[in-house]
Amino acid sequence: MKKRTISGTVAATAAVAMLALAGCSTTPAPAPTPTAAGPEDITFWLIGGDTPQALRDYLVDQYEEVNGGTLTIEEQGWGDVLTKLQTQLPDAANTPDVTEIGNTWSPTFTSVGAFSDITDLVPELGGDSLLPSFVEVGEVDGKNYALPYYFGSRYNFYRKDLYAAAGVEVPKTLGEFAENAAKLTTPELSGFYIGGSDWRNGISWIFAYGGDLAKNEGGTWKSTLSDPKSIEGLEALQDLYTTSSHAPVTEFDSTPWVNINDNEATGQPEAATIIAPGWAHWSIGDLTPDPADATKTVATWNDDVFGTFVLPGVDGGVAPVFAGGSNIGISAASTHQAGARDLLRIIFSPEYQQMLGENGLGPANLDYTSSLGDDQFAKALAESAAGSKLTPAAPGWAAVEGSGLLEEFFGKVNGGGDIAALAAEYDAKIDELING
């Protein structure tokens, strides 16, 4: 997944997205054309499982057709890929030629020259139609080194059947959200399931109360967990977690859809409400054996059982949630620059951008956001994105995320720790890393 002084840009981006969802026309980009370099075998790192297999197969097939070489896609895990990127990107013998990268990490890598300059390609790949905030975090001195791959936003999924049985309705404010969650909670059921160490969702409460993770003061970034507004949001989160979530204190940003679905052993759900990126809806629903693999199950959304709503703000409206997604770049150490550029042409082609949207991933090129559809998922994605925020655009932010400090902090807060004391402690620790 991406950041800068961009909360305003994100809102503007979402507004464009909603216009597209309403039916604005699209401007097709030119189809990929082969380079003069001849076939090149390249490696592409994808992080996590958000890119479906059908899209991966498409990239492999198209790359062979366009370039004549072989594209090898390697999936990396979010938990250890930061270390791999730090060690392998500069190593020509082991670097991926092209890699997905968390948008929040982009400033760290672009600022040290880890990616190739692709400024000349930008007009061909979508130009001004590319997601502005994600483009911005991949820029250095007006040149482009990383571009958006896909965007997503977080919203709530809930059990209509459990809400009806408890006599609660979709909340209009963050206070109502907490009241509902407490009312829905039983010894076996989390009214709102959120991992204790899940900072990516937990920061929504900091944002909702007007706080920030960090601010730039005179050219120096400073962690702001101790800000009174941040403290207020953390207190609300701690109370919500204590009263309404049975998730372990040590659980990170994981797979909460497992908990909202009926448990295969008990036939009962373990959560009435979750918050997750929009693409989670593909994993929520009635579970049946996967025709392709009997050891797995597939989920079929059931409108009678499941519903969606955006996280409400303190006084109504939409709470600021963390804007998810990824950027993509060509390793500066790659010896296959021409082939890597061919892959970018395929990724930013109209066909692939359309496929991203059809699979619930916000396409990098906003001309194709209509591919997300006009169903409840697309509408919730656009609405939640309108109020979303990114993490600080500090040069050391990747180091902050990679350190595990945020997981530690939120786990201790939700575990019942003294918030003010913890905030002061972790502000000091984060300040040691945040400026790079």
C-alpha positions in Angstrom: 0.0 0.0 0.0 1.3 5.2 0.1 1.4 8.5 1.7 2.0 12.3 1.6 0.2 15.4 2.8 -2.6 13.8 1.0 -5.8 13.5 3.0 -7.2 16.2 0.7 -5.9 14.5 -2.4 -7.4 11.2 -1.3 -10.8 12.9 -0.9 -10.5 14.5 -4.3 -9.5 11.1 -5.8 -12.5 9.5 -4.2 -14.7 12.2 -5.6 -13.4 11.4 -9.1 -14.0 7.7 -8.4 -17.6 8.3 -7.4 -18.1 10.3 -10.6 -16.7 7.4 -12.6 -19.0 5.0 -10.7 -21.9 7.2 -11.7 -21.1 6.4 -15.3 -18.5 8.8 -16.6 -16.9 7.7 -19.9 -13.5 6.2 -20.1 -10.5 7.0 -22.3 -8.8 3.8 -23.5 -5.0 3.8 -23.1 -2.9 2.4 -25.9 -2.4 -1.4 -25.9 1.0 -2.7 -24.9 3.6 -3.0 -27.7 6.8 -5.0 -27.7 10.1 -3.4 -27.1 13.1 -3.7 -29.5 15.2 -5.4 -26.8 14.0 -8.9 -27.6 12.7 -11.5 -25.1 13.7 -11.1 -21.4 12.8 -13.4 -18.5 11.8 -11.3 -15.5 10.5 -11.8 -12.0 7.6 -9.9 -10.5 7.0 -9.8 -6.7 3.4 -9.6 -5.5 2.8 -9.1 -1.8 0.0 -11.1 -0.2 -2.8 -12.7 -1.9 -4.9 -9.7 -3.0 -4.1 -10.2 -6.7 -6.3 -13.2 -7.8 -4.9 -16.1 -9.7 -6.8 -15.2 -12.9 -5.0 -11.8 -13.0 -1.7 -13.4 -12.4 -2.3 -15.9 -15.3 -3.2 -13.0 -17.5 0.0 -11.2 -16.8 2.1 -14.3 -17.5 0.3 -15.0 -20.8 0.3 -11.4 -22.0 4.0 -10.9 -21.1 5.0 -13.9 -23.2 2.8 -12.5 -26.1 4.2 -9.0 -25.8 7.8 -9.6 -24.9 8.4 -13.2 -25.8 10.1 -13.9 -22.5 8.9 -15.6 -19.3 7.3 -13.8 -16.4 7.8 -15.5 -13.1 5.5 -14.2 -10.3 6.6 -14.7 -6.8 4.3 -14.0 -3.9 5.9 -12.5 -0.8 4.3 -12.2 2.7 3.7 -8.8 4.2 5.4 -9.9 7.4 8.9 -10.3 6.0 8.9 -8.6 2.6 10.2 -5.3 4.0 13.4 -7.0 5.0 13.7 -8.8 1.7 13.2 -5.6 -0.2 15.9 -3.8 1.8 18.4 -6.6 1.2 17.5 -7.8 -2.3 16.5 -4.7 -4.2 20.1 -3.4 -4.4 21.5 -6.8 -5.4 21.4 -7.3 -9.2 21.7 -11.0 -8.8 18.7 -11.4 -6.5 16.5 -8.4 -7.1 12.9 -8.7 -8.5 12.7 -6.9 -11.7 9.4 -5.4 -10.8 7.8 -5.3 -7.4 4.6 -4.4 -5.6 5.4 -2.2 -2.6 3.2 -1.0 0.2 2.2 2.6 -0.5 3.2 3.7 2.9 6.8 2.4 2.2 7.2 4.2 -1.1 8.9 7.4 0.3 11.5 5.3 2.0 12.6 3.4 -1.1 12.2 6.1 -3.7 14.2 8.5 -1.7 17.3 6.2 -1.7 17.2 5.4 -5.5 15.8 1.9 -5.2 13.6 2.2 -8.2 14.2 3.2 -11.8 13.0 6.6 -13.2 9.9 5.9 -15.2 8.8 9.5 -15.7 8.9 9.1 -19.5 6.4 6.2 -19.3 3.8 8.0 -17.2 1.8 9.5 -20.1 1.6 6.1 -21.8 0.5 4.4 -18.6 -2.3 6.8 -17.8 -0.9 10.2 -17.1 -3.2 12.5 -15.1 -5.8 9.7 -14.7 -3.5 7.8 -12.3 -4.5 7.9 -8.6 -2.9 11.2 -7.6 -2.0 10.5 -3.9 -0.3 7.2 -4.8 1.6 8.9 -7.7 2.7 11.6 -5.3 4.3 9.2 -2.8 6.3 7.6 -5.6 7.8 11.0 -6.7 11.2 12.5 -5.9 12.1 15.9 -7.2 9.3 15.9 -9.7 10.3 12.5 -11.2 8.3 9.3 -11.0 9.8 6.1 -9.5 6.7 4.2 -8.3 3.2 4.3 -9.6 -0.1 3.1 -8.1 -1.0 -0.6 -8.5 -4.4 -0.7 -6.9 -6.2 1.1 -4.1 -8.7 0.0 -1.5 -10.5 1.3 1.5 -11.9 -0.2 4.6 -15.5 -0.5 5.6 -17.7 -2.7 7.8 -19.3 -6.0 7.1 -22.1 -7.2 9.4 -24.5 -10.0 10.1 -28.0 -8.7 9.3 -29.5 -11.7 11.1 -27.6 -11.0 14.3 -28.4 -7.3 14.2 -32.1 -8.0 13.7 -32.1 -10.5 16.6 -30.4 -8.0 18.9 -32.7 -5.2 17.8 -29.9 -2.9 16.6 -29.6 -1.0 13.4 -26.7 0.2 11.3 -25.1 3.0 13.4 -25.0 6.6 12.4 -22.2 7.7 14.8 -19.1 6.1 16.2 -20.7 6.2 19.6 -23.7 4.2 18.3 -21.2 1.8 16.7 -19.7 1.1 20.1 -23.1 0.7 21.8 -24.2 -1.7 19.1 -21.1 -3.8 19.4 -21.4 -4.1 23.2 -25.1 -5.1 22.9 -24.3 -7.7 20.3 -21.4 -9.2 22.3 -21.9 -12.6 24.1 -19.3 -15.0 25.6 -19.2 -16.7 22.2 -19.7 -13.7 19.9 -17.7 -10.5 19.3 -20.0 -7.6 18.6 -17.0 -6.1 16.7 -14.1 -8.4 16.0 -10.8 -6.5 15.8 -7.3 -7.8 16.7 -5.7 -6.1 19.7 -2.5 -5.4 17.7 -4.4 -4.4 14.5 -3.1 -0.8 14.1 -4.1 -0.4 10.5 -7.8 -0.5 11.5 -7.2 0.9 15.0 -5.8 4.2 13.7 -9.3 5.0 12.4 -10.2 5.9 16.0 -7.2 8.3 16.2 -8.2 9.9 12.9 -11.9 10.1 13.8 -11.2 12.1 17.0 -8.9 14.5 15.1 -5.6 13.0 15.9 -2.6 12.0 13.8 0.2 9.5 13.9 2.8 12.1 13.3 3.4 15.7 12.1 6.1 17.5 10.4 7.4 20.3 12.6 9.9 22.6 10.9 11.2 19.8 8.6 11.4 17.2 11.4 8.8 14.5 11.8 7.5 13.9 15.3 5.2 11.1 16.5 1.9 12.5 17.9 0.4 9.6 19.8 0.4 11.8 22.9 -1.6 14.5 21.3 -4.9 15.0 23.3 -7.0 14.2 20.3 -5.0 11.0 19.6 -5.4 10.0 23.3 -9.2 10.6 23.1 -9.4 8.2 20.1 -7.3 5.6 21.7 -9.4 5.7 24.9 -12.5 5.1 22.7 -10.8 2.2 20.9 -9.6 0.6 24.2 -13.1 0.7 25.6 -14.6 -0.8 22.4 -12.0 -3.6 22.3 -12.5 -4.4 26.0 -16.3 -4.6 25.8 -16.8 -6.0 22.3 -13.9 -8.0 20.9 -12.7 -11.5 21.8 -9.8 -11.3 19.3 -6.4 -12.0 20.9 -4.4 -8.9 22.0 -1.6 -10.3 19.8 -3.7 -10.6 16.7 -2.6 -8.3 13.8 -4.4 -7.1 10.7 -5.4 -10.6 9.7 -8.5 -12.4 8.2 -11.6 -11.3 10.2 -13.9 -12.6 7.5 -13.2 -16.1 8.9 -14.9 -15.0 12.1 -18.0 -13.4 10.5 -18.7 -16.5 8.4 -20.3 -19.5 10.0 -17.7 -21.6 11.8 -17.3 -24.9 10.0 -17.2 -26.8 13.3 -20.0 -25.0 15.2 -22.1 -23.7 12.4 -22.2 -20.3 14.2 -20.3 -17.0 13.5 -17.8 -15.6 16.0 -18.3 -12.0 14.9 -21.3 -9.8 14.2 -19.2 -7.0 12.7 -15.8 -6.7 11.2 -13.8 -4.0 9.4 -11.8 -5.0 6.4 -10.6 -3.9 2.9 -13.4 -4.0 0.3 -12.0 -7.0 -1.5 -12.8 -9.1 1.6 -16.3 -9.5 0.4 -15.1 -12.3 -1.9 -14.4 -14.3 1.2 -17.6 -13.6 3.0 -20.8 -15.7 2.6 -22.2 -19.2 2.5 -19.2 -21.6 2.5 -19.3 -24.6 0.1 -16.6 -27.0 -1.1 -14.3 -25.5 -3.8 -15.0 -27.5 -7.0 -11.3 -27.2 -7.9 -10.0 -28.3 -4.5 -12.2 -30.3 -2.1 -9.9 -29.4 0.8 -10.9 -25.7 0.4 -14.1 -23.8 0.5 -15.5 -20.9 -1.5 -17.8 -18.2 -0.2 -21.0 -17.0 -1.9 -22.3 -13.7 -0.6 -25.8 -13.9 0.8 -27.7 -10.6 0.9 -30.2 -12.0 3.4 -27.4 -12.6 5.9 -24.7 -10.1 5.3 -24.5 -6.3 4.8 -22.1 -3.5 4.6 -21.7 0.0 6.0 -18.9 2.6 6.3 -17.4 3.3 9.7 -19.3 6.4 10.9 -17.6 9.4 12.3 -17.9 10.8 15.9 -20.6 13.2 14.9 -21.9 11.2 11.9 -20.8 11.1 8.3 -17.8 9.0 7.5 -14.8 8.2 9.8 -11.3 8.5 8.3 -10.0 5.0 7.6 -6.6 4.0 6.5 -6.4 4.0 2.7 -5.0 0.7 1.6 -3.4 -0.3 -1.6 0.0 -0.7 -3.2 2.4 1.0 -5.5 4.6 -0.7 -8.1 8.1 0.0 -9.4 11.0 -1.3 -11.4 14.1 -2.2 -9.5 17.0 0.1 -10.3 19.3 -2.9 -10.0 17.4 -4.9 -12.6 19.4 -5.9 -15.7 16.0 -6.4 -17.5 14.8 -2.8 -17.7 13.1 -3.2 -21.1 11.2 -6.3 -20.1 10.1 -4.6 -16.8 8.7 -1.7 -18.8 6.8 -4.1 -21.0 5.2 -5.6 -17.8 4.2 -2.1 -16.7 2.5 -1.5 -20.0 0.5 -4.6 -19.6 -0.4 -3.8 -16.0 -1.6 -0.3 -16.9 -3.4 -1.5 -20.1 -7.2 -1.0 -20.2 -7.8 -4.8 -20.0 -5.8 -5.3 -16.8 -7.2 -2.1 -15.2 -10.7 -3.3 -15.9 -9.8 -6.7 -14.4 -8.6 -5.1 -11.2 -11.9 -3.3 -10.7 -14.0 -6.4 -11.6 -12.1 -8.2 -8.8 -12.8 -5.5 -6.2 -9.4 -3.8 -6.4 -9.5 -0.1 -7.1 -7.7 0.4 -10.4 -4.7 2.7 -10.6 -6.2 4.5 -13.6 -9.3 6.3 -12.4 -10.8 6.2 -15.8 -11.7 2.5 -15.1 -13.2 2.9 -11.6 -16.6 2.1 -13.2 -15.3 -1.5 -13.5 -15.9 -1.7 -9.7 -19.6 -1.8 -10.5 -22.4 0.0 -8.8 -23.3 -2.5 -6.1 -23.1 -2.0 -2.4 -19.4 -2.9 -2.3 -18.4 -0.3 -4.9 -20.5 2.3 -3.2 -19.0 1.5 0.2 -15.5 1.6 -1.3 -16.1 5.0 -2.8 -17.8 6.4 0.3 -15.1 5.2 2.7 -12.3 6.3 0.4 -13.7 9.8 0.4 -12.8 10.2 4.1 -9.7 8.0 4.1 -6.2 9.1 5.3 -2.7 7.8 4.7 0.1 7.3 7.1 2.8 10.0 7.4 5.0 10.7 4.3 8.1 10.5 6.5 11.3 9.1 5.0 11.6 6.6 7.9 8.0 5.4 7.9 8.9 2.1 6.4 11.3 1.5 9.3 8.5 2.4 11.8 6.2 -0.2 10.2 8.9 -2.8 9.9 9.9 -2.3 13.6 6.7 -3.7 14.9 6.3 -0.8 17.3 2.8 0.0 16.2 1.6 -3.6 16.7 3.2 -3.5 20.2 1.6 -0.2 21.1 -1.9 -1.0 20.0 -1.7 -4.5 21.6 -0.7 -2.9 24.9 -3.4 -0.2 24.6 -6.1 -2.7 23.9 -4.8 -4.9 26.6 -5.8 -2.3 29.1 -2.5 -0.4 29.5 -2.1 3.2 30.6 -2.7 5.1 27.4 -0.9 8.3 28.2 2.2 6.5 29.5 2.3 4.2 26.5 1.8 7.0 24.1 4.8 8.9 25.6 6.9 5.8 25.5 6.2 4.9 21.9 6.4 8.5 20.7 10.0 8.5 21.8 10.7 5.1 20.1 9.0 6.1 16.9 10.9 9.5 16.8 14.2 7.5 16.7 13.1 6.0 13.3 10.7 8.3 11.6 13.1 10.7 10.0 15.2 7.9 8.3 
